Every structure is written in C-alpha cells, then in structure tokens.
Amino acid sequence: MNIKQAKNYIEDTVRIYLKKDEFGEYRIPVVRQRPIFLLGAPGIGKTAIMEQIAQELGIALVSYSMTHHTRQSALGLPFITRRVYGGQEVDVSEYTMSEIISAIYETMEESGIREGILFLDEINCVSETLAPSMLQFLQYKVFGRHRVPEGWIIVTAGNPPEYNRSVREFDVVTYDRLKVLEVEPDLGAWKEYAAQRRIHSAILNYLDLKKEHFYYMETTARGRRFVTARGWEDLSQILKLYEEEGLAVDETLVGQYLRNDRIVKEFTAYYDLYNKYKKDYRIGEILAGTPSPQAVERARSAPFDERLSLLGMLIDRVEADMKEVCGQMAFLTEVRTSLLAVKKGGGAPILPLLDKMAEGHRKAMEALQKGGSLSEEDRQKSRRVIAFLEESKKALSLDGILEGEQAFGFLKERFEGRTADLRKETDRVGRELHALFAFAEEAFAEGNEMLILVTELTVNRYSAQFLASFGSPDYQKHSEELMLTQRQEELRSQIAGLQL
C-alpha cells in the first residue's frame, strides 16, 4: 500500500482501539490491541503521517527512535528495595521507570491529553540485549515493571534489511503479535501531502516530468546512491530560504539532499530553467490579467514540459494566495467567537477579559504542542488570535477607552476592518484565478493543461476550501465540460465494447 492508504488504515485502527463501552472501558482490551508495524523504505513519510493522525484525532504523540536504546534505558535501571513476605524482610530487585514510559506520563501531565500514540521508530534495529524484552512489550505493553497507560496505542516502524545493516529480522512469534503494513513509495500520494506542506513548485513540476526520480535507489561502486521523499521535502525548504536571501542554488547544495549525481545534475539544470521561465513569462503580469502577446504566443507553441512548468508556477502562486485567505478566514472565525464571549460577559471588565482570552489561547497552543499534536495551521491561527487580542488591549489603553459599550464598539470596529481587508483580498484572489483560466484558455486551448489545472484546484486542500466558500464561474464551467467529455469517452468505450 502507499503512505496515504497506510495513514487511513492506522487512523481507523487507532479510532477503533480507543472505542469504549457504556462503562467507559475500552472495547478491545489492551492485551488484544496489536501494535501496528509500518515496514517501508526510509524517507517515505512514516513519521510525518503519525503527526497528521495525532492532529486529526486530537490525541497526543510521543515518538522515539529505538536505535539508541539499551536494555537499561528502555526497561529502567535496577535498584534494591526491602519487602516483607510471610513476616520476613527480604531484599528484592526493582526497576526505575522506563525513559519511554515516563515520557508518556510527562506528556500527559504537560498537555492534559490522556490518550495518544506511542510511535517507536526503527523497532527492528533494537540492540541484542533489548530484543528479548520487546516480545513482552509488544504483547503486554510493559517495559520492565511499568505498563504503557491505557488509552495509548502503539505504532512501530522500521526499514527492510536491504536499506539498513542494523536490521534484525523478526521471528514468527514476534510477527504474530503485530499488524504489519508494508508501505511502498508513491508519488501520487506524496503529492497530496506536498500540496499541504507547500513543497516548492519546481520540485513538483520536475517530478511530474521525471516520476522515476521521486524515490530512487541503486548500488554503485561508490556505495548506495539514493533519493527519498524526505530529501525532496528538505530540499524544498532550503530552496525557499535561498531564494529569500538571493543566494545561488548549485549542484553542491542540491547534492546535500539528493544523493545521486545524475539526478542532482538534472534537477539543478531544470531549476535554472524553471527560474528562467518565471522571469521570461512574467508570472505577475499573467495573474494580473495583462499577459504580453509574446508570452501567450510562446506558451502556445512551447513544448509540453515548458507548458507544464509554466502552469505549475501559476497554480503555485494562486494556491499560496488561497491558503492565506483560508488562514485569515479561520483566524477571523476564532476572533468572532472571542468577541461574542466579550459581548456576553455581562459588563465584566474588558481588559482583564482580553488578557484571560489571550492566555487561554496561549495555553491551549502550548498543550497541543507538548502533546505533539499541534498542526502548523492551528499554530498560525492561535498566534494571530493572540496578537489581535493583545494589540486590541494595547490600543484600548492608549485611547483611554477602558470599559463599556464604547470599548466593545472599538473591538467590533477593528474586527470589521479586518473582515473588510479579507473581502478585498478574496476579490483579488478571485480575479487572479479568473486571469489564470483566461490565460490557459488562450494559450493552451484544447490541450491537457486545462485538465491539469482543474484537477490541481480540486485536490488541493486550500483551493478546494476557497472554491467551496467563494465559488468560481471559470472553475465550474471547465469542471463541467471536463466531466462531460469524460462521460462521452466512457460511453464511446461502452459502445465499442458491444461490438455492434
């Protein structure tokens, strides 16, 4: 299965394991909650999907790599204590709490979240001294004498032996206690994740042209040469920062993330060409609705790879703006809730109330962060809300408007000002989208580019949210046309199959 399918399966399993009966007891006893074992090549996103699952289910996440753990660190250190058995005192061995188990309790204390996922990576690379204890752990969820708290689901991961010399093959007894998911690299599934993470469009466009370079492994005389999904994501981040600073991107930089000389050379050459397209076509003019005749004519006669790169740049810019609009919408929705709470405050002093609300948002954000389940969207939304509340309090104090209807009116006015700004930005992005469709119609006519454009807008989380909220006549028109064309092709295939 691909990583998206694995994510959905794990999420369903965690939800089932956390299901309770009418007495508040877990429907599946802890001893029957088989840990999940994700087996897949390195860098395909196993850790990333665990973060997404925790965020979506609102539970905590504690992650550990088992490669550095010894028997002592995982099970705890022995110490001598005195006990009384049958009226006689004896010395017995006890163990301190495992570092892993204590991390769960610490997360619960700091976040206030009582349920979560314990994610143990590189589980098949444990040391020889720890290996015998893993069987007991996988069956009974116990390290030493200390048990994983109820409500915590165990998910493990590891690499096949061909990728890691430290791998220890599990025996049948161990496998019989696991739910094994074998995960294969899949570009289509990764691209959905990449769209949410805003992976650099040069990388996405390159991989559209060179799908075989998404995940690449080969053994050469100089050793293992490889390219992974993790490498592409890390490269994306550094590319954006280099562009912000105006620094040159060369093979030396790219080669720090992609460990294959041929792919490094090809991507670096493509990246240079990509930037040349961006400059030559003047992306800003196209999205402003004023493309030059030269740009239209060049796009019309360009080879497919150049047209695809151009379209990718245009879509990336528009979707980035749509993401910002969606973020502002989420922020203003949260602020509106806070203002309603102020209005219902029954005449309570407003300044302390704003302080209390800001602190509440700060603590909620910190709790989710300590629980390992704070998404980037929630982090950004919380920071914006806190900033609005604190800036509003400061403005009220400076203007000498401290309480009463006048103070609430001031807050309402600030909120309405932000809402008006959002409307202007939404209209601007709508015009941008219209300009994109107009250019695609003129430059690409009946080519596959229109299908790519509609598909990308449909599957991207933020563009789909924007379209659902504000609509687009251009998107609606071309979406219906493409659906009709697809249906016609299906009918032709069915008729051909009848052999009339």
Order of alpha helices (4+ residues) and beta strands (2+ residues): alpha-beta-alpha-beta-alpha-beta-beta-alpha-beta-alpha-beta-beta-beta-alpha-beta-alpha-alpha-beta-beta-alpha-alpha-alpha-alpha-alpha-alpha-alpha-alpha-alpha-alpha-alpha-alpha
